[in-house]
Amino acid sequence: MAVAVSSIVFDDIFTINAIDKEGKKFDRVSRLYAHSKNYEMDLTLDYNVELFPLENDDSFALALASSLARSGAPPGTNATDGAEDGTDDKERDVWRPDGKGRRGLEDDYDYVMYGKVYKFDGGTTEIVTAYASFGGLLMSLTGSFRHLTSIVLGDPIYLLVRK
């Protein structure tokens, strides 16, 4: 029996509380502060304002994924049994700038960043904060540890956002 595996490790809808409340430091980058509707999470995120303009009180869907593959299996493996699927390296790439390869999760979102989880703080027993860097653009996600159990320190991660 095949089990559907998802590469999405966190998914929620956020509403922006403030943008650049400590002042704007860079021309093309802003820092947003948002709160989630479903899981009561707090988010601080640096993002490119030219690529993805946002305003106070905007809502957006945010997902964190371990891979852009829709199946959640690493490229080149079959999600049902883990066996090699016989594709060559060029066809296994989920995302390629020339548009070839399989379409992944990035097709469903407006803004995508790739980075790494570099810190995980357990403030209290219930509330934790995960920190990630996306080429210098930072994210912190704070909330119940129950919703962040799939986020692993040191792992690469994709941040996907859509309005």
C-alpha positions as CSV (number, residue, x, y, z in Angstrom):
1,M,0.0,0.0,0.0
2,A,1.4,3.4,-1.0
3,V,1.5,6.1,1.6
4,A,1.4,9.7,0.5
5,V,4.4,11.6,1.9
6,S,4.5,15.3,2.0
7,S,7.6,17.5,2.0
8,I,5.8,20.3,3.7
9,V,6.9,20.5,7.4
10,F,4.8,23.6,8.4
11,D,1.9,25.4,6.8
12,D,-0.3,28.2,8.2
13,I,-1.9,31.5,7.3
14,F,-0.4,34.7,8.7
15,T,-1.6,38.3,9.1
16,I,0.9,41.0,9.1
17,N,1.0,43.2,12.3
18,A,3.9,45.5,11.3
19,I,6.5,46.0,8.7
20,D,9.9,47.6,9.5
21,K,8.8,48.7,13.0
22,E,12.5,49.2,13.9
23,G,13.1,51.3,10.8
24,K,14.1,50.3,7.3
25,K,17.7,49.2,7.0
26,F,17.9,48.2,3.3
27,D,16.4,49.6,0.1
28,R,14.9,46.3,-1.2
29,V,14.4,44.4,2.0
30,S,11.8,44.7,4.7
31,R,11.2,42.8,7.9
32,L,7.6,41.8,8.6
33,Y,6.0,40.8,11.9
34,A,3.0,38.5,11.6
35,H,0.8,36.2,13.7
36,S,-0.8,33.0,12.4
37,K,-4.5,32.3,12.5
38,N,-4.5,28.5,13.1
39,Y,-1.5,27.7,15.3
40,E,-1.0,31.0,17.2
41,M,2.5,31.3,15.9
42,D,4.6,34.5,15.6
43,L,6.7,35.1,12.5
44,T,9.5,37.6,11.8
45,L,10.6,37.5,8.2
46,D,13.0,39.4,6.0
47,Y,11.8,39.5,2.3
48,N,12.5,41.3,-1.0
49,V,9.9,44.1,-1.3
50,E,10.4,44.4,-5.1
51,L,9.7,40.7,-5.8
52,F,6.9,40.4,-3.2
53,P,5.3,43.6,-2.0
54,L,3.2,43.3,1.2
55,E,1.4,45.8,3.4
56,N,0.2,45.9,7.0
57,D,-2.9,43.8,7.7
58,D,-2.3,41.6,4.5
59,S,-2.8,37.9,5.0
60,F,-0.6,35.3,3.3
61,A,-0.1,31.5,3.4
62,L,3.4,30.4,4.4
63,A,4.7,26.9,4.1
64,L,8.1,25.4,5.0
65,A,9.2,22.4,3.0
66,S,12.1,20.1,3.1
67,S,11.9,19.6,-0.7
68,L,10.1,21.1,-3.6
69,A,9.1,17.7,-4.8
70,R,5.4,17.2,-4.5
71,S,5.8,13.6,-3.3
72,G,8.1,14.5,-0.5
73,A,10.6,11.9,-1.6
74,P,14.0,13.0,-2.6
75,P,14.6,13.3,-6.4
76,G,15.4,10.1,-8.1
77,T,13.5,7.8,-5.7
78,N,10.0,6.4,-6.0
79,A,7.8,7.7,-3.2
80,T,6.0,4.4,-2.9
81,D,8.9,2.1,-2.2
82,G,12.1,4.2,-2.2
83,A,13.5,2.4,-5.3
84,E,15.4,4.3,-8.1
85,D,12.9,5.4,-10.7
86,G,15.4,5.2,-13.6
87,T,15.5,8.9,-14.6
88,D,18.8,10.6,-15.3
89,D,20.2,13.5,-13.3
90,K,18.9,16.2,-15.6
91,E,15.3,15.0,-15.5
92,R,15.3,14.5,-11.7
93,D,15.8,18.2,-10.9
94,V,12.5,19.6,-9.6
95,W,13.3,23.2,-10.4
96,R,15.5,24.4,-13.3
97,P,15.9,27.9,-14.6
98,D,15.3,26.7,-18.2
99,G,11.8,25.3,-17.3
100,K,12.7,21.7,-17.9
101,G,12.2,19.0,-15.3
102,R,9.3,18.1,-13.1
103,R,7.1,20.9,-11.7
104,G,7.2,21.1,-7.9
105,L,5.6,23.0,-5.1
106,E,7.1,26.3,-6.3
107,D,4.4,26.4,-9.0
108,D,1.7,26.9,-6.3
109,Y,3.4,29.8,-4.6
110,D,4.3,33.4,-5.5
111,Y,7.6,33.8,-3.5
112,V,10.1,31.0,-2.7
113,M,13.4,31.1,-0.8
114,Y,15.9,28.4,0.0
115,G,17.9,28.4,3.2
116,K,19.0,26.5,6.3
117,V,17.7,26.1,9.8
118,Y,20.6,27.4,11.9
119,K,19.2,27.7,15.5
120,F,16.4,26.2,17.6
121,D,15.6,27.8,20.9
122,G,13.5,26.2,23.6
123,G,12.4,29.3,25.5
124,T,10.0,27.6,27.8
125,T,8.9,24.0,27.8
126,E,5.9,24.7,25.5
127,I,7.1,27.6,23.4
128,V,10.1,27.3,21.0
129,T,11.6,29.4,18.2
130,A,13.1,28.1,15.0
131,Y,15.6,30.4,13.1
132,A,16.5,30.1,9.4
133,S,18.6,32.1,7.1
134,F,17.8,32.4,3.4
135,G,21.1,33.9,2.0
136,G,21.1,36.5,4.7
137,L,17.3,37.1,4.8
138,L,16.3,35.8,8.2
139,M,13.2,34.2,9.6
140,S,12.2,33.4,13.2
141,L,9.1,31.3,13.9
142,T,7.9,31.1,17.5
143,G,5.1,29.0,18.9
144,S,4.2,25.6,20.4
145,F,6.8,22.9,19.9
146,R,4.0,20.6,18.7
147,H,3.8,22.5,15.4
148,L,7.5,22.7,14.8
149,T,8.5,19.0,15.4
150,S,9.3,18.4,11.8
151,I,11.7,21.3,11.5
152,V,15.2,20.0,12.1
153,L,18.3,22.0,13.1
154,G,20.9,22.1,10.3
155,D,18.5,20.9,7.6
156,P,18.0,22.8,4.4
157,I,14.5,24.3,4.0
158,Y,12.3,26.0,1.4
159,L,10.1,28.9,2.4
160,L,7.0,29.3,0.2
161,V,4.6,32.2,0.4
162,R,1.4,33.1,-1.5
163,K,-1.2,35.8,-1.0
